[in-house]
Amino acid sequence: MKKNIIYGIMLCTAFSCRDAEKQTDNKETPAALQDDKSYNIISKRGSSDLIESLYADAVSKDSALKKLDESVNEIRDGKTDSLKKFDIYEGKNHDYFTSANYHVKEIKDSLLRKSLTALIAKNLEEYNNKVSSHRELVKTVNTRMVSLNDLELALKISRTFPLIKKYQKENLPNQKSILNLRQNIDQAIKLADTLYKK
């Protein structure tokens, strides 16, 4: 009787320790890598993207990454607003010169048409000179935005490599179920072959 009680206590202790280890492993393993079928990977693109999910998990645990992520999102959100006024300004000027060139072609008097064509060209050149520094600045902003996007992607990949490597190391399933399946298939093939040849 005493042996049964001691044996029972040992079994309970062993199973509770195993469960505690499992819970600890699950806490350390990012949600995207846990074997929870109800977990859905959600990314900014709307489809499954494991790197985005792993990176989001890393961001939630690292204050420096969180600060960078907030800064990048703020820049992206503000970029359109920051360029909006100049884009509208450029658009209106482009529309004006396009319209002026269209209308000047309707003038029948060749001397007047030639004079106005030269005036439009001169004004367009002056306008282009006036906004050249703005255009260069916008070009620089767009180039730097590409660099920022590239670095962010590189960071996402480099920060998630250790997570997937850890997962690969700790979660490779044994071959038992696959071997059993192969054995069952072989037996079924053998039986089917025997029945076919009867």
Secondary structure as the mmCIF struct_conf table of DSSP 4:
data_model
#
loop_
_struct_conf.conf_type_id
_struct_conf.id
_struct_conf.beg_label_comp_id
_struct_conf.beg_label_asym_id
_struct_conf.beg_label_seq_id
_struct_conf.end_label_comp_id
_struct_conf.end_label_asym_id
_struct_conf.end_label_seq_id
HELX_RH_AL_P HELX_RH_AL_P1 LYS A 2 GLU A 28
BEND BEND1 THR A 29 THR A 29
HELX_RH_3T_P HELX_RH_3T_P1 ALA A 31 LEU A 33
BEND BEND2 GLN A 34 GLN A 34
TURN_TY1_P TURN_TY1_P1 LYS A 37 SER A 38
TURN_TY1_P TURN_TY1_P2 LYS A 44 ARG A 45
BEND BEND3 GLY A 46 SER A 47
HELX_RH_AL_P HELX_RH_AL_P2 LEU A 50 LYS A 61
HELX_RH_AL_P HELX_RH_AL_P3 SER A 63 VAL A 104
TURN_TY1_P TURN_TY1_P3 LYS A 105 GLU A 106
HELX_RH_AL_P HELX_RH_AL_P4 SER A 110 ASN A 171
HELX_LH_PP_P HELX_LH_PP_P1 LEU A 172 ASN A 174
BEND BEND4 GLN A 175 GLN A 175
HELX_RH_AL_P HELX_RH_AL_P5 LYS A 176 LYS A 197
#
